[in-house]
Amino acid sequence: MSRIINLHDKMNINDRPGMYGEVTFGKGLHKVPYTDIYGHKDYRLAFDEVLYKDHNIIPIGGYQFAFDKIFNIGLDQESNLKVGDLNDEKPGMKIGISKSDYQSQNYTRESTAGRILSNNIANIPATNAIFGFMVGDGGSALDNMTAIAPNYKNRTLYNAIPFKTVNTKYTVNNPEYYSYFGCTKLSDDKYQYFVKRFDTSNTPHIVNSWVADGTETDVDDTVFSSTSTNAIETYVEMGLTIDSNDCRSEDLTTAPRVNEIALVSGWFNETKNDYECIRLFSHFTRPSITLASGDKIEILYRVYAR
């Protein structure tokens, strides 16, 4: 007698199916330091004043990317669905490295001390990861007050807008060279950059917290012997900043509106100094924010796994 047993694992957070994110807008983003019982120092992020908070979604392409990384599966391999990159003909954006110049497919082995480990096959490069974010102005209705819900099937923002529009590409002597990517060439004297890398002072890091009555308490290594029944939340968080000169016209006079944000993944091509295989990982929409002259936006972005 044979039996068929079906096992189903899920990544759940509270009553929400799967992964999801929480996006908070505020003033005075800062680090809250703490030290565990072994003297290890860490921190989580908080605002002096919270202005707006809501949840995002992880769309189909984001889940597929997460599974690719967890199970060492190549992009759009071992799947019944091809998601495609943002510069593919399907998602329809021509940003970052042209597919003809991709190099990531050549990194198929791990190495150590100059020796290639022949049995350690990397179907997806280790450094193909979530590295920055995009913004757009298509996530709200014309009244600017009604957010258009993100769709699990979407592979792009509703209407992505560039962080920078410049007459010449950034060079190594320009500070923006290290922050803005996803370049597209409009003409011989006009380029746009659609992706901003995470703030170097608030890069992604993992936080585990006890949660009771809406209050967070930092988890330390005593959790493994704890008998507490309080819920534990596990998330990765990062700080995002839309600066006063972001998303504006070349003369910086345009007052742009921002109402959608997406985390994106990709692999850095050192030869071309830009990312390839850029894909949407998450999507968040909200009522519009109009950036008047001198305005900037501070954002605390969290992705939860439990």
N, C-alpha and C positions, 0 to 999 in steps of 0.2 A: 504494500500500500504506500503510495507516494503522496506527499502533501506539497502544496504550493503556498508559500508564506510571503506576503507582500509587506515590506517595511517602508514606511514613509517618514523621512525626517523633514522638519520645518525649522526655519529661523524666525522665531516669533518675538514680538514685543507687545506685552500687554494683550489687548484684543485685536491687534493689527496683524494681518498675515504677512510673514516675511520681514525683510529689512525695510526701514523707512528712515527718513531724516526729519530733523527739527531745525528750523531756520529762525534765528532771532535777530532783530534789528534793535539797536540801542545806542547809547552814548557812554563813553568811557570804558571801552573794552580793556580788561586787565586780567592779570594772572592771579589766581588764588593759590598760593603755595601750601604744600603740606609735606610732612616727613613721616615715613612709615616706621614701624618698630625696629627696623634694621638700619635706620638712618638714611635711607634712600629718599632723595628730595624729588618731588614732582609737583605738578600743578594742574588745575583745571581753569577754564576761562569763565569770566562773568562780566556783566555790565554794571556800571553805576546806576543806569536808568534803562529799563526795557521799554521800547516804543512799540514793538510789534512782534508777534510770534505765531508761527503756523507750521504745518507739516508739509513735506514734499513727498514725492514718490520715487521709487527706483523703477524705471521702465524696463521693458523686456530686454533691451540691449545691455542695461546695467547688470541685470541678473545673469545674463549669459557671460558677461565679462567676469563677474565674481566666480562663477563656476569654472571658467577657463583657468583662473589663477589658482583656485583651490585644488583642482584635479589635474593641473598641467595639461590642459587641452589647448591646442592652437586656435587662434581666432577663427570663428566660423567653421571649425572642423568638428567632427563627431557631433554634429547637430543637424536637425532637420530644417534649420532656419539660418539663412545668411543675413546678418544684421548689416554688415558693411561699415566702412569708415565714413566720417563726415565729408571727405572729399571724393567718395565714390559717386557714381552716377545716380545711385538710388537716393541716399539722403540729400544729395544735391548741393553740397557746399564744397568749394575749392579752397580749402585752408590747409596750412601746414605743408608738408613735403608731398610732392607729386608721387603717385604710385610707381612711376618708372624709376624713381630715385630711392625707393625703399631699401633699407639695409637690415632691418630687424629680422628678416627671415634667415639671415646668415648666422645668427647667434643661436645655435642649436645644441651647444655643449657647455657644461660647467668646466672650470679649470681651477687649478691651485698651483701656486709657485711655478707657473709657466707650463704645467703639465695638464693636458686635456683629459678629463675624466670621461672615457668613452662610453661608460654605462649610464652616465647621468644626462639623459636627453632632456633638453628644455624645449618643449613644444611651444611655449610662450616665454619670451625673454623675462628674466627676473625684474628688470627695470621698466617693463611696460606696466605702468601704474597710474593711479589717479594723481595728477600733478597740478591741476589748476581749475579755473572756472570760466564760464562764459555768461554773458548777460543778454537780455533782449527786451523788446518793447511790445511784444505781441501777446503777452499773458494777461491783458486786461481789456475789458470792453471799452467802447469809445467814451463812456462816462468817466473812465479812469478809476472808478470806485468798485467795479465788479470784476473780480479775478475770474479768468477762464481756467477751469480745472485742468491740470496736466493729464495726459492720456498715456496709459501703460504701453500702447502700441507705437508711440512716437519715438523717432530716432534723432530728432533735431529739436531745437527750440522753435516756438511758433514764429518768431522773427528775431534772429540774432542781430545784434548791433556791435560794431567794432569798438574796442577800447581806444584804439589809436588810428588816426588817418594822417599819414605823413607823405612828404614828397620824395624822401629817400629812405631806403631800408636802414634799420639801426645797425650800427657797427660796434665793435668791442669797446670803443671809447665813449659810447653813449650809455648812461645808467639804465635806460629802458631796455637795453640789449639783454639784460638778465631777467627781465620781468614779463615781457610781452612776447607771445608766440602765436602760432596759428596764422601765419602771414598769408595774405593773398595779394596778388599784383593786379591792380585795376588798369594801369597803363605804365608807360615808361617812367612817369614821374609821380605815381600815386600808389601807395601801399596801405593796406589795412591789417591790423592785428586784432584777432578775435578772442584770444585766450590770455588770461593773466595768471601767472604762477602764484601759488600760495605765498602769503607773507612769510618772510624768513624768520620773523620773531614769533610767529604763532603757527608753526608747521603742524601737520596732523600728528596727534598722539592719542593713545588709548586711555580711557578713564573707566574705572569700575566704581559704582556708588551704591550704597544702601539707600533705598528710597522709602520714606514713611511720611505720610501726610504731606506730600509734596516737597519734603525737605531732603536734601542730599547729604549723606555722610560718607566720607572717603573710606573705601575698602582697603584693608592691608592683608598681609599674609595670614593673619589669624582667622580669616574667613574659612580656611580649609578645615578647621576644627570647630567652627562655630555651630551652635544649635539654633541660631536665630531663624525665624520664618519670614522675616522681612524680605521684600523683593530686592533684587540686585539688578541694576541696569548697567549694561556694557555698551560703550559707544566710542567712536573716534570723533574728535572735534578739531576744528581749525578756525582761525580767524581770517576773514576775507575783508578787503578794503576796496571800495570804489572811490578813487581819489578825485579831487576837485578838477583835475584836468583829464579824467577818463571820460570816454563816450561822447566827446565833443567834436565839433568840426575843426578843421585845421586852424582857424583863427580863434578857437575856443569860445565863440560867442553863442553857440547853440545851447539851449537848455534842454537836455535830453530827458526822456522819461524812462524809467527802469521798472519792470514789473515781472521779470522772470530771470531765474538763475539756474545754471546747470553745472555740476561737477563733470569734468571730462578726464578721460584716461588717454595715454599715448606713450610712445617710445621716443627718446631723444636721439636725434641723428646729429652726431657731433660734426660731421662733414658739412652739413647744411645749416647747422645751428637752429634747428626747429624740430618740431615733433611730427612723427608719422603715426599712422594707425589711430588718429584722434577719434574718440567715440564718446557719446553721451552716456554718463553713468547715472545721473539723477536729474530731476526736473522739479522746479519750484516756481509757483506763480503767486502773485499778490496784487492788491490795488497799486496803481502807479505811484511812483515817487518821481517828482520833477526836480531835477538838480539845477537849482539856481546857481549863479556865479559864486564860486568859493565853497559850495557844498561838497561834502563827501559822505559816504555811507559806510558804517561799520557793521559787520555781520558776524555772528557766531553760528557756525554750521556744524551740526552733529548728524552722524549716521549711526543708527542703533542696530545692534544685532540681537538684543534681548530686551 
